[in-house]
């Protein structure tokens, strides 16, 4: 029958039984020092004594006895943590597993100073009892005692009602989780939504553009419209994202009613309630510091690289105007198809390279006229970008950006619709290429104030073999803004912005809207410079709702002093879910 010690495997059964069964002379027992019950002797690994009975397993009697070892100082024994520290215990020894368990699992065996265990030494019953007692004392420090179990049961009885309530709640949560898992839309896809209500009152007083009266002029108009956006974000590895976005946007383009794209809103759209696929892209990280993004539909550089205007970049929670969001250089190649790579060279330096084709999905045109452009990823309209962003000190970033663009005849838009009259400097019937240079910065001077600004310069020229001459134009744009995070309350934002939309600085043989002539903004007859002034305050209602009232003021629209200022007070309410 198994003893209690064998049942709980406190000690190797065969070794213990063999030790206790060996007869021990009275004289040897009398040599046991009573001090063997002290704590210092409970960690003995092997207790040996002289024996008059010889056995093939017993060591020579001349070897020091266990009694001598037990009465020796603590320095004569050394605690071991691994059986490999005992030089005379080998894996093929019949008691290897028992010794290993006592040393490594229960920690109640010590070794001799010379690094031996001396497994062949004999042991008396009293010595065996001392060894077992040492192991039991060590075990009692590791495991719960009967008193501990009694105390635990008393607590369980005292809080039985609370435990039953918690058990019921856990069961209810498990049932709800099971229902959600069974009815969830997808295990890999998350829905992120945004709804904007926009209301504005566009005020202008009429005037003339560069070639005549503002077309479609109406004095004082008010609207209320909405934009609904649904993002379906899927991840398959945890570090990647597939995004599918649908938009319904009936916010009007104020450029149509005020005759200048300078008055456009950041969240304007098509003016109808059609559901449109506005984003389809996939981004992943082939390396820890490298991110690749592939745009299969409506790619935008402002969504792919750092624009260095963190507080005003968003069209739902940033600037109220389209111009105020970031340097217009990032609008080149808009709604294109292509790829972007962002490489974090260090924590302070980031390099971005990208390519977007405006008509990458259309590669069937002959390219013989405006109505039949070449299109495609390579031969059609495109914009290639390179950008270096440096953060030399904390909360201060500087960026240098270069974009090479090519607009095929019929698709010319040098200023990316931030202006109206000078966006096609040589008309829409000539292929136009341009080199765009940009400098951006953002500096968080304090927790309560941030400065962002940019300067952009563009060299545009015709690039068609049958052009009558080498036509060229140079543009300048700039802006600066102050943002005040947590103004009034946490989550609020106040800002002011002042800048100049794209203006032609010099030109040769320039055509305006298909009509030959010199641009008004470099003609003494109609001088003028447009300025964009804007102010807004975002009020945070709660985590998912914020309201932003503000005003946009365009002075001398389309760089013509004869045009009346355009003023647009508006309110934008944004819901996120």
Secondary structure, 3 states (H helix, E strand, C coil): CCCHHHHHCCCCHHHHHHHHHCCCCHHHHHCCCHHHHCHHHCCCCCCCCCCCCCCCCCCCCCCCCHHHHHCCCHHHEEECCCHHHCCCCCCCCCCHHHHHHHHHHCCCCEEECCCCCCCCCCCCHHHHHHHHHHHHHHHHHHCCCHHHHHHHHHHHHHCHHHHHHHHHHHHHHHHHHHHHHHHCCCCCEEEEEEEEEEEEEEECCCCECCCCECCCCCCCEEEEEEEEEEEEEECCCCCCEEEEEEEEECCCCHHHHHCCHHHCECCCCCCCCCEEEEEEEEEEEEECCEEEEEEEEEECHHHHCCCCCCCCCCCCCCCCECHHHCCHHHHCCCCEEEEEEEEECCCCEEEEEEEEECCCCCCCCCCCECCECCCCCCCCCEEEEEEEEEEEECCEEEEEEEEEEEECCCCCCCCCCCCCCCCCCECCCCCEEEEEEEEEEEEEEECCEEEEEEEEEEEEEECCCCCCCCCEEEEEEEEEEEEEECCCCCCCEEEEEEEEEEEEEEEECCEECCEECCCHHHCHHHCCCCEEEEEEEEEEEECCEEEEEEEEEEECHHHCCCCCCEEEEEEEEEEEC
